[in-house]
Amino acid sequence: MAGETRIWTPIDYEAEGKQADCLRLPYSSDLSAYGWIPIPLVCIKNGVGPTALLVAGNHGDEYEGQIALANLARTIRPDQVSGRLIILPALNFPAVAAGRRVSPIDEGNLNRLFPGDPYGSPTQMIAHYVSEVLIPMADLVVDLHSGGRSLDYVASALVRPGRTPDEHASLLGLMEAFGAPVSFVSDGTGGGGVTTLAAAAQERGALALTTELGGGATLSRQGLALAEAGLKRVLKAHGVMPQAVVEAAPRTRFMTVKGHGAFVYAHERGIFEPSAELGEEVASGQMAGRLHFPGLPTREPETLLFQSSGLVATRRFPSLTNRGDCLFKLMVDLDLGPEHAHHA
């Protein structure tokens, strides 16, 4: 499959030193018959060692990761690296340029299209290149996300469940090193499941960490600071930047999402009035909010209730809401068990 990719780059992943250029994504349009779309790429290699693949801009309206990786790419010298850093701060570049979650070219949601298709749409081609060319080179994959336009998130890191006890323990250790206030294990309920970059990385044997650093399609200073400090801690812990000076990781709270009952959805179109704040502890049966109907001013608002108890980890950002929109997601503390007690 790797040989089938239509994406190319002048960057030599095996060359020593620091290279900055782009992936060339072929795209034929009315005004550019033989054109390509640039996807910024930086490769920093120094000797033998592990490879870390660092990604942001998987969704174009999530900004903390894009800035953190651009800052890292500018400031890191090859002599600070032991092994290789592959940095893509704007992976779905058409979506990044448009400030959208999905690509304006093909409406492709990149983090729902892995492992991709080398002969598919532009977004499918990006997913395939990452899956079949970049991930196989990587020991560690970090995919930096935020809530984008529609969601606000508590600052958090997440992993998929490990397939073996050893892999699971390594993933918990990865979140512990990153040091987000909340770290959660997610099976993809409510999101992308096996179609995400993290799922593709796990399938190919790499350790994969994802983040949620804020939301509302705006830049969180706290989320940016966490991204930069957490990345350095993870890269140091995995031997890619062994001499990095890092702050000690703050204690993280290990949590999980318990199925569809952890979510509150809108069942009609209306204006959403939330009754709980991000980070608040709520109880099953507690009022989650109300849905108002401006076209029917004499109609009583619909009262929404939480179906389970937990921490409000995600809340819808826009007030105007359609049927099927996610309004809240809750997390509960993770029972690590005695074999993982050192992570508590």
N, C-alpha and C positions, 0 to 999 in steps of 0.2 A: 504493500500500500504506500509506503514512504516514497518509493520511486515514482508513484503516479501523481504526486502533488504538482500543481501548476504554479504554485507560489515559489519565488526564488529570491535570493539576496546575494549581494557581493560579500557579505560578512562570512569569514571562514571561522567556524566554531572551534576549530582545532588550533588556531593561530594564537601565539602568546601576545599579551598586551591588551590594550583597550581599543575597541572598534565601535564606531557609532554610525549607523546608516538606517536602512529600513528593509522590511520585507516588501516585495512587489506582488501585489494581488491583482492578477489580470482582470480587467473590466472593460468591456466594450460598450460604449454609449453613443448617442447621437453625435456628440461633439468630440468624441475621442475613440475612434474605431479600434486602435491598437493600444489603448492606454492601460495604466495600472494605478492602483491606489496604494499610497505609502502607509506602512504600519511601522512606526518608530521602533528601533531595535538597538540595544547596546549589549555587547558581549565583552566581558572582562575575564581574561584567563591568565593564571600564573601558576605554572607547574602542575604537579599531580595533586588531585584532591577531589572532594565531592563537587557536584554541580547543583546549584540552586537556580530554579526557574521562578522569576518574580513577575507577576502579572497584575496590571490594573487596567481600567477601561474595558473590562469584559462587558460591562454595561456603561454606556456613555455618560449617564447623568449622576455618576458617583465619583466624587472628586478627591477625597482624602488620599486614596491610594495612588491616583495619578500624580499628585504633587509629591507625595513621599518618594515614589520611584524616580521621578525626574530629579529630585534633590539628590537622591542616592547616586544616580547615574552620573551626575555632574561632579560629585565630590570624591567618589571612591577612586583610589589609585590602584594600579595592578599590584604593587608591592603589598597592599593591604589584604589581598585575596590569596587564599590557598586553595587552588582548584579553579572553579569557573562560576561566574554570575552571568545569567542570561536575563536581561531586563526588557520587558515590554510594557511601558507605562500607559499605552493607549491601544489595547489589543483590537477592539472593534472600532477602528479609527473612524469610519463613517458615522457611527453612533456618537463617538466622542465629539467630532466636529459639529454635529447637530445638537449636542446636549440632550440626547434622547437615550432611553433605555435600549431601544432596538434600532437597527440600522435603517436609515431612510431609503436605502437602495432596494432592499428586499424585505423589509420589516422583520428581519431575522433577529431573534433573541439568542445571542451567542451561547449563553449559559443554559440553553435548552436544546442545543443542537449537537452536542458531543455524542459519538466520536466524529461526526461530520462526514463529508462526501467530497472527494477531490474534483468531481465533475458537477457538483451541485451549485447552489446559489453562492454569491460571494461570502456570506456569513458561514455557510456550511464548509466552504473551502478553508476559511480561517480555522474552524474547529478541527478539521482533518489535519492541517499542518501542525497544529499544536499537539494533537493526539499522536500522530505518527512520526513526526520529526523531532519536536522539542522535548516532549515528555520522556521518550525513551533515553534521552541524554541525562535526565535529571534524577537526582537522589531525593531532592526536596522541592516541592512546589508550593508557592504561596500565592493565593489569588485574593487580592484586596477588594472588598466590596463595601458598599454602604446601602442605605435604603432607597436611594434615588428619589424621583419625584413623588412617588405614591406612599412611601413609608418612612417613619422615623424609628430608629433602632437604639437600644442601649448599646454602648460600646462593647463589642464582644468578639470572640474568636470561636470558630466551630470546626468540627471534623465529622467525617462519616464514621460509623462504628468500625473498629478494626475487624479484619476477617479472622485473626488469630489473637490469642491473649497477648502475645508479645507485640504484635502490631498495634493493638489497642492501647497497651501501656506506652508505646512510643508516641502515639498520637496525643495521649493525655499529657505526656511530658512536653510535647511540642507546644500545646496550649499553655502549659505552665510557664514555659520559657517566654512565650510572647507576652504574657502578663496583662491580658485584658481584665476589666472588672468582672466580666462574666465569660465563662467558657462553656460551650454546650456541644453535646453530641446530637447530631441530627440525622434522621433516616431519609430526609427529603420531603417529609409530609408538608404539603402546602407549597412546595417549591419544585425543583427540577428532578429530584430522584437520581436516576442513573444517567441523565443526559447532561450533567454538569461537568465542568473542567475538573473538579475535585474527584468525581467518580471516574473520569477517564484516567486521571493520575493514579488512583488506587488500583484500577484494573491493570495498569502497566507496572505496578510494583513500587511507585514512588510514595513517600509520605506527603500528604497534602493538608494544608491549613488554609481555611477561608476566614475572612473577617467581615464584620458589619461595624462600620465606624461612625455612623451618623445617619443623616437622611434629609429629606425635603429638597433634594437637588441643590444643597448649599454646602459650604465648606465649614466643618466643625474644627475649630482650633484644637480642641481636646482630642478629637479623632485623629487629626494629622499628627499630633505629638505622640499618640499611642502607636500609630503606624510606624513612625520613624524609630522610636525606642524599641518597640517590639520586634521589628525586623532585625535590628542589630543584635538583639539578644538571641534570636533564633539562629542567625547566621554564625554568631560566635559559638553557640552551643553545638552546632553541627559541623564546626571546623572549617567553614568557608571563609570566615573572617576571624581567625583565632586570636588576634591581638586587639580586637576592637574593645574600646573602653565603653562599658555599658553600666547603666544604673541597675540595681537589683530589681528583679521582677516583683511587682506588687502581688499580694496574695489574690488568687482568682477564685471565683465561686463556680464550681462545676455544676452544670444544670443540663436538662434535657427537655424536649418537647414531647408531650404524651398524646400523640394521635390527633385526630380531627377535633376532638373536644376542647383542645387548647386554643382553638380559633373562634373568633366572632366574625360573622359575615353579614353584609347587608342583603336583605331579601327584596328590597324595592329601591327605586331611585329616590333620593332625597338629600337633605342637608344633615350631615352627621354632627351631633353634639356629644362629644365624649364626656364621660363621667369619671374617668381614671387617667392618671398621669403615667408617663413613661417611667419605669422603675418602681412603680407602686405595687405593693402586695395586695391581691384581691382574693375574694372567696367565691366559691360556687354559689350561684343564685344572686350575687351582688349585681346591682345595676351597672351596665357597661356604658350606656349612653342612650340617646334618643335619636330617632330619625324623623326629621320634620319634612313637611310636604308643602312647599311654597305655592304650588298651583292649586292647592285645596286648603285655604287658610282656616276653614272651620273644622277640618279633620284633626283629631287628636294625634299627637306624635306617637310613633311606635317606640315602646320601651324595649331596650336590648339588655339581655342578661348574660353574665359569664356562665358558661356551662361547667367550668372546673375552677379550681383555685390555683394560684401561682403568682409569679412575678410578671408584670406587664413588660415584655421585652420588645414588642413592636406595636406601633399605633399608626393608623392611617394619617397621612399628612394633609391632603386636600380635604376640604369639608364637603364638597359636592361628591356624591357617592352613587354608584350604580349597583344594581342587583348583582351579587357575586363578588363584590369588592371585599377584600380582607380589611377589617377594622382593627382587630387586636390579635396578637399572638401571645400566649402565656408560656412560661417555662417553670419547671419545678426542679428542686435539688436532685442531683444524681446520686444514687446509691452506688458508690464506687466498689464496695465490698472490701474485705480485709486484705485481698492481694494487691489493692491499689491504695492502701491507707496512707502511704507516704505522699500521695498527691493531694490529700485533703487539705 
